[in-house]
Amino acid sequence: MGSLDSALSVLDEMEKVGLEPDLITFNTLLNAFYQSGSYADGEKIWDLMKKNNVAPNVRSYNAKLRGLISENRMSEAIELIDEMKTSGIKPDVFTLNSLMKGFCNAGNLEEAKRWYSEIAINELPPVRATYMTLIPFLVEKDDFEMATELCKEVFRRRWLIEPALLQQVLEGLVKESKIEEATELVELAKLKKFSITLELPSDK
């Protein structure tokens, strides 16, 4: 999407031919501006959407949320979640994933774990991206206990995962003398017949 003027011009042309911009149109514009770093322009589209009496849905809010997170405005992102709930819109797994990823990027382990737990609390089905975001951050923060549990969940769901990442978890467990847990992870990989090879590091 180009400039805000271009977007407004498109909306103008639609109205001239008798087409009212709908939720899909506005969501497309919101995604384009919020994700491209043009948060202020995204806000102008948001205001225009409301002016046209088009109510935002979860995708609209998710676009705005990603815009806030990209600018590291995490407290405002959390406030937006409250606004969603007040408006009767339930956050979905992508909403919570975005918050979790934002706190991972900000280096805040406790908040990242908090929003991960909200996925289960809200009985939402997790997606692969949840684990591919959180496991590397847990490794970075030396939280190998939770990283191990998430790896087991990855095996259970038979999702693809980088062997190098699993190897890092193994090495962390061995470093902390958790040989039994490391061995269990290797055996689980074999049991699930993953087409990857995990090596148990020697405890030197």
Salt bridges, closest charged atoms under 4 A:
GLU13 OE2 - LYS16 NZ 3.65
GLU43 OE1 - LYS64 NZ 3.45
GLU71 OE1 - ARG73 NH1 2.75
GLU76 OE1 - ARG73 NH2 2.87
GLU111 OE1 - ARG114 NH1 3.10
ASP143 OD2 - LYS113 NZ 2.89
GLU149 OE2 - LYS152 NZ 3.56
GLU153 OE2 - ARG156 NH2 2.84
GLU153 OE2 - ARG157 NE 2.67
GLU176 OE1 - LYS178 NZ 3.36
GLU184 OE2 - LYS152 NZ 3.20
GLU187 OE2 - LYS190 NZ 3.77
